Amino acid sequence: MLEQEAIELRPDFPWLKVLPVRADITHAFKLPPAAKSAPARVGFFPGSTIGNFEPHEAAGFLRNAANILGAGAMLIVGADLIKPVEVLNAAYNDAAGVTAKFNLNLLKRINRELGGTFKLDAFEHHAFYNRERSRIEMHLASLKRQKVRVAGLTFEFRAGETIHTENSYKYSIESLGALARGVGWTPAGVWTDRSDYFSIQAFRLGG
C-alpha cells in the first residue's frame, strides 16, 4: 500500500522525493539516507492522534521523533485542545450515532476475529469528559447481567458494568509544550482556529 501511494504521489509532486518507510511510529526507525542527509528535516504528525496516546506514550513518541529526525529538526503536531465540557460531550455522543457505531464496532471485530459471542444490542456507548485527567473516556456498558465467550474464555458482566475502550486526551497549548520540552523539544509556534478548539504546534530540536 505504501509503495502504491508513493507511485501515485510522485507525478503530483515531481519536485519532491517520495520515499515510503514501513515502520511502527511508536518505535525508533531509520529514515532513508536521502532524507537523513537533507539539510532540514521537518516531521508532521497531523490530526489529533497524539491525544490517543497515554501521556507517557505521547512523551515516548516525541522522544522517538527527536531521535529519528535529529538535531536542528522541527516537528509539527496537531492536538485537540481542552474546550467546554458540553462541547466535548456532544462531540463524542453525536446525534447521528457515528461515534457509538465506531465504539460498538470493537465488539463486532472481537466476534469476527476472536470467536466472541457479544450481542451488540446488549451494550450501549457511553462517552464523557474526565476533567481530572483531561480526557474523553469511551466505554461500552452492559445493559444486563450476561456472560460472553471470547477466545474460549468466559467473561461475566453485571448490568451497568463497562468495558473501557478508548481515551482521547485534550491538551492546552501549555501542557503539550511542557510535554515536548521534557524530551528536548522547544516550542516554536502555535496556530489555532477561531474557537481555540484545535491547534497546530511547531517544535524545534536544539543541538
N, C-alpha and C positions, 0 to 999 in steps of 0.2 A: 504493500500500500504506500509506504514512504517513497519507494523508488518511482511509482507511478505518479504520485503527486509532484515529485521533483521534475519528472518529464513534462508534466502539464504546465508547471510554473515557469520553466525556463524560457519558452517563447514570449511569455507576457513580460518578463523582466530580463531581457537579454544582457543588460549591463551588470547583473548580479550572478555570482556563483552560487548555485543552489546545491548544497551538499547534505543530503539526508544522513541522519545518525540514528540508529536504533539503540535506545538506551532507556533506563529507568531514571526519571528525573529526581527520584528521592535518593539516588546514589551517585557518587562521583563517576564521571566518564570522561574520555578524552575527546577533544574537538579534532576534526580533520586538520592535517598540517596546514592547509591553505588558510583555514580560519584561525588557527592558533598563532600563525605568524603575522596576521593582519595588524597594522599599526594601531587600530582602535577596535575594541570589541564591546558590543552592547547586547546584553541579554534582555529578552522581552517575555514577560510572564503575564499574558493578558487575562481578561475576565476577572473572576474573583476566587480562583481556585485556592489561593493561599489561605482563604478562610476555612477550607475543608480540612486543613491540617490541624492537629492539636498544636498548641503554641510551641512545644519543644520540637515538634516535627517541622513547623514553619521555620524555626531558628536553624534546624539542621539543613533544610532546603536552601536557605540563604547562605549558609556556610559552604555548602557544596557548590553553589553558584559562584561564590568567590574563588574557590579552588579551581573550578573549571575555566572561568573567564580570565583570571589572573590580574595582577596589579595594573592599576590605571583603567580598568574596565568600568562600564556603567551597567546598571540593571534597572529596568523599568517594570514596575509591578502594578497590577490592578488590584484594588481592595475595596470591598463593600464597607461603607462607613456606618458607625453607630448612628441610629436615627430614632425618631419617636417609636415607642413600643407598638402603638396602634398601627403604624405603617408596616413594621416588620411582621406583626402577627397577621395582618391582612395579606401580605405578600406570600406567606407560606401556608395560608388557609384560603387560597383564592376561590372565588365563587364558581369558577369553571371546573374546579376539582383536578386541575392538571397536576399540582404537587401531590395530592392524595394518590392519584394513579401512579405517579412516579414512585412514591413510597411503597405502595402495595405491590408494585411490580417485583420488589425484592422477594416476596413470598412466591410469586409465580416462578421466579428463577430457582428458588430452593426446591419447589415441587418438580421442576423440569430437570434440574441438574443434580439434585441430591436425593431424589425419590421422596420428597416431602409430601405430607398429606394435609397441608394448610388449606382451609376453606376461606377464601378471601372475604366472603360476606360475614365471617365471624370475627373480623378485625376491622378497626377503623383508624384512620390517620389522625394523629394529634401533633400539633406543632406549636411551640410557644417560645418566647424570649426569656432566657435565663440572664437576668440583669447582672447578677454577681459574677458570672463568667463571660459576659458579653458575647453570648452565642444563642443562636436559634437551635433548639433541640427538636428533632423529629423522632416520633415514636409510632409504633403500631400497637394499639390497645386491644386486648381480648375482650369481646363483648359478652363472654360467658365462661363458665368453667369448662375446660376442654383438655383433651390430650392430642398431641400431634407427634407424628413419627418423622424423623429426618435421619437419613443415612443409617438406618437400623436402630436408632436410639429413640426413646420416648420422652417427650417433654410435656409437663403439666402446666397449665395456665389457670390462674384464678381470674374471675371476672374483674376487669379493670387493670390487670397486670399488663405491663408494656414491654415491648422489645425496643430498645433504644437503637435506632437505625443510623442516625447521622447527626453531626454537629456542623453548624456553619458560623464560624467566628466573625464578629464585626469589629473593626478597628477604628480608632481615632487616628488622625494624622500623627499625633504624638506617640501613640502606643506602637504603631508599626515602625516609626522612626527609631524608637528605643530598641525594639527587637532587632532591627537591622544594625544599629550601632554596636549592639552587643556581640556581633560576629564580624565586625570590621568594616561595615559599610557606613558611608557618611551621606545623610540626606542632601540632595542636590536640587530638588524641585518638586512641586506639587501642583496638580491640576484637579479641579472638582467640577461637577455640574452645578447648576444654579441653586439646587436644593441642598447641596452638600450631602447627597445620598451615596455617591460613588467617587472614588479618587483614582488618579494615576500618579504614582510616586516614583521619582527617579533617585537612584543612589549611586555614589561613586566609591570605588575601591582605591584606597591610598596605597602608597609604597612604590 
